[in-house]
Amino acid sequence: MELGADYWDKRYETGATGWDIGHVSTPLKAYFDQLQDKSLQILIPGAGNAYEAEYLWQMGFKNVFVVDISEKPLRSFAERVGDFPKDQLIHADFFALKGEYDVIVEQTFFCALSPDLRPAYVTQCGRLLKNGGKLVGLLFRTAMNSDRPPFGGSKEEYVELFSESFILETMELAVNSIEPRAGNELFIKLLRK
């Protein structure tokens, strides 16, 4: 299955962006609202239209970095959030990215990856996070597609996948999901070992 830049460019061109809810997701907003340290280095991979990055930026977090393999949503974001630093909008493959971050935000990127890339995702998150850094976000806890994104999963699968590299501080049903996703999202906060 080829899920590279061309695939995602076409999805944006045709408006086939069912994952895009048009605003910051409520579980992540609640998490962001309790953060005190505005100097945190935050990475949002596969961010698409990056409403989470926009929200963080408006709250005063100035070290927010957005990466996407498709340039189209990055251009849209730059137009929508004109004062966001262009060098913090990264057109790249997440798996080739380098750097050190305090927090990686997971919002519909994991479910867009071919399931055979999940171990590499865990490894790359571990490489990119500072010691004690956190992977925070949402994972679907339901079976979804087997031949195209989004790909779902189960809590049991995720525990097995992440537990070697991360301390599973939180992996529980999100209580404040948007209505179409209610009961189907796990909120995660995983600490890099």
Helices and strands as residue ranges (DSSP letters): H 5-14, H 26-33, E 42-45, H 51-58, E 64-68, H 71-80, G 86-88, E 89-91, G 94-96, E 101-107, G 110-112, G 115-117, H 118-128, E 129-140, H 155-162, E 166-173, G 179-181, E 185-192
